[in-house]
Amino acid sequence: MSPIYVAIDTPDLARAKAIATRTRAHIGGIKLGLEFFCAHGQHGVREMAELGLPIFLDLKLHDIPNTVAKAVQALSPIEPAILTVHASGGRAMLEDAKAAAPLNTKVVAVTMLTSLDASDLAATGIGGSAHDQVLRLTELAHEAGIDGIVCSGAEVAAAKKAWPKGFFVVPGVRPADGPAGDQKRVVTPRAALDAGASILVIGRPITQAEDPDAAARAIGGTL
Ligand SMILES: O=c1ccn([C@@H]2O[C@H](COP(=O)(O)O)[C@@H](O)[C@H]2O)c(=O)[nH]1
């Protein structure tokens, strides 16, 4: 099974289905995020699930524990394979999110967005490097008993060393020389897997390609 989850970031349901259908031979699942969910909600997710690929629902929930737990409960009928919350919501929020999730849903915590670097951390009053911040939040997520974390390919080896049985989701993945766009901590697909990623989240390098199927196949060929 391919480790590639294609990030289908579009409010256009027909386009989302077309991308998933065209790339399905070269991907392991579909990642649906805020853009898609705000446009189509659970109904849209169900329509995408009919394509038969695992669904990664990347909503990055972040609120007080009770609110997050109730939101996770409300999402339960969809039974996503993977669901994200923000690690910085704290231990109780992570514990309650996991307790509210269906048994077959992996709850994974975003440590530090791949669009941020150390200067962004400093601007929010957090000292130290991206590496330090990711490891702090990896530790917290592990202690809270959830399934894994989201981090960049630059930190995944250290995170896996700290949590050998964790599930590691790596976005910010770019083919060598591909445009980074708004991502600041990027690695190649091969480097992310070699460092210990469980799955790779890849969006624009596939979805914005002239031929998404060929792009997904070419990336798969480097793994
Ligand atoms: O730290 C994070 C967490 C989530 N994402 C999501 O992954 C994809 C990446 O898309 P690209 O087009 O490959 O940049 C996108 O849906 C983000 O919401 C992330 O990039 N970084």
PDBQT file of the ligand as one rigid body, heavy atoms in Angstrom, charges set to zero:
ROOT
HETATM    1  O1  LIG A 301       1.927  20.831   9.695  1.00  0.00    +0.000 OA
HETATM    2  C1  LIG A 301       1.105  20.639   8.772  1.00  0.00    +0.000 A 
HETATM    3  C2  LIG A 301      -0.103  19.997   8.991  1.00  0.00    +0.000 A 
HETATM    4  C3  LIG A 301      -0.945  19.798   7.920  1.00  0.00    +0.000 A 
HETATM    5  N1  LIG A 301      -0.627  20.227   6.678  1.00  0.00    +0.000 N 
HETATM    6  C4  LIG A 301      -1.580  19.956   5.586  1.00  0.00    +0.000 C 
HETATM    7  O2  LIG A 301      -0.949  19.137   4.602  1.00  0.00    +0.000 OA
HETATM    8  C5  LIG A 301      -1.269  19.572   3.292  1.00  0.00    +0.000 C 
HETATM    9  C6  LIG A 301      -0.015  19.955   2.571  1.00  0.00    +0.000 C 
HETATM   10  O3  LIG A 301      -0.330  20.419   1.279  1.00  0.00    +0.000 OA
HETATM   11  P1  LIG A 301       0.804  20.809   0.213  1.00  0.00    +0.000 P 
HETATM   12  O4  LIG A 301       0.005  21.328  -0.940  1.00  0.00    +0.000 OA
HETATM   13  O5  LIG A 301       1.553  19.545  -0.103  1.00  0.00    +0.000 OA
HETATM   14  O6  LIG A 301       1.668  21.859   0.832  1.00  0.00    +0.000 OA
HETATM   15  C7  LIG A 301      -2.281  20.716   3.434  1.00  0.00    +0.000 C 
HETATM   16  O7  LIG A 301      -3.562  20.159   3.306  1.00  0.00    +0.000 OA
HETATM   17  C8  LIG A 301      -2.075  21.203   4.870  1.00  0.00    +0.000 C 
HETATM   18  O8  LIG A 301      -3.280  21.660   5.449  1.00  0.00    +0.000 OA
HETATM   19  C9  LIG A 301       0.565  20.856   6.473  1.00  0.00    +0.000 A 
HETATM   20  O9  LIG A 301       0.904  21.260   5.345  1.00  0.00    +0.000 OA
HETATM   21  N2  LIG A 301       1.415  21.029   7.519  1.00  0.00    +0.000 N 
ENDROOT
TORSDOF 0
